[in-house]
Amino acid sequence: MDQLKITLTAARVNAGFTLEQACKLLGISKNTLIKWEKGASCPTWDKVQLMSQIYKFPSDHIIFLNSKSA
């Protein structure tokens, strides 16, 4: 059976966080999170793990787009 996978943006929204709230919790700028959500750049592994904890969604179920697939 396939596992549910969602985009980084959907994970944040489903967790009930605005862009600004998520940035504050992650300790990053708004521009950085926007780039990650659009696939213009990728977060480091420690930030992926932190997002997984904050968003309460397994990191292996989050789709991290890259600029070639976006």
VMD Tcl script that draws the C-alpha trace (Angstrom):
set ca {
  {0.00 0.00 0.00}
  {1.30 3.46 -0.91}
  {2.00 5.89 1.89}
  {0.40 9.32 1.97}
  {2.78 11.98 0.69}
  {2.18 15.70 0.81}
  {4.13 18.79 -0.17}
  {6.05 20.83 2.35}
  {3.52 23.64 2.01}
  {0.61 21.26 2.64}
  {2.37 19.85 5.72}
  {2.73 23.36 7.15}
  {-0.85 24.38 6.34}
  {-2.29 21.10 7.66}
  {-0.38 21.65 10.90}
  {-2.13 25.04 11.19}
  {0.92 27.28 10.83}
  {1.23 30.48 8.85}
  {4.47 31.08 6.99}
  {5.56 33.52 9.69}
  {4.76 31.15 12.56}
  {6.64 28.27 10.95}
  {9.67 30.46 10.25}
  {9.83 31.57 13.88}
  {9.66 27.97 15.14}
  {12.28 26.83 12.61}
  {14.58 29.79 13.24}
  {14.74 30.75 9.57}
  {13.74 33.68 7.38}
  {10.50 33.87 5.45}
  {12.45 33.88 2.18}
  {14.20 30.66 3.13}
  {10.95 28.81 3.81}
  {9.42 30.15 0.61}
  {12.41 28.82 -1.35}
  {12.06 25.41 0.32}
  {8.33 25.26 -0.36}
  {8.79 26.26 -4.02}
  {11.69 23.85 -4.50}
  {14.24 26.57 -5.28}
  {16.49 25.18 -2.52}
  {16.42 22.32 -0.03}
  {16.57 22.34 3.76}
  {19.38 20.68 5.68}
  {18.64 17.35 7.35}
  {18.41 18.91 10.81}
  {15.76 21.35 9.56}
  {13.87 18.48 7.88}
  {13.77 16.66 11.20}
  {12.66 19.81 13.03}
  {9.88 20.40 10.49}
  {8.74 16.82 10.93}
  {8.45 17.38 14.69}
  {6.78 20.78 14.41}
  {4.35 19.77 11.65}
  {3.73 16.38 13.32}
  {4.16 14.60 10.00}
  {6.83 12.00 9.14}
  {9.65 13.51 7.08}
  {9.64 10.54 4.69}
  {6.02 11.39 3.80}
  {6.81 15.01 2.86}
  {7.63 15.76 -0.77}
  {10.60 18.09 -1.06}
  {10.45 19.54 -4.57}
  {13.58 20.55 -6.37}
  {13.83 23.14 -9.11}
  {14.09 20.44 -11.80}
  {10.79 18.80 -10.78}
  {8.84 21.95 -9.92}
}
mol new
graphics top color blue
foreach p $ca { graphics top sphere $p radius 0.5 }
foreach p [lrange $ca 0 end-1] q [lrange $ca 1 end] { graphics top cylinder $p $q radius 0.2 }
display resetview
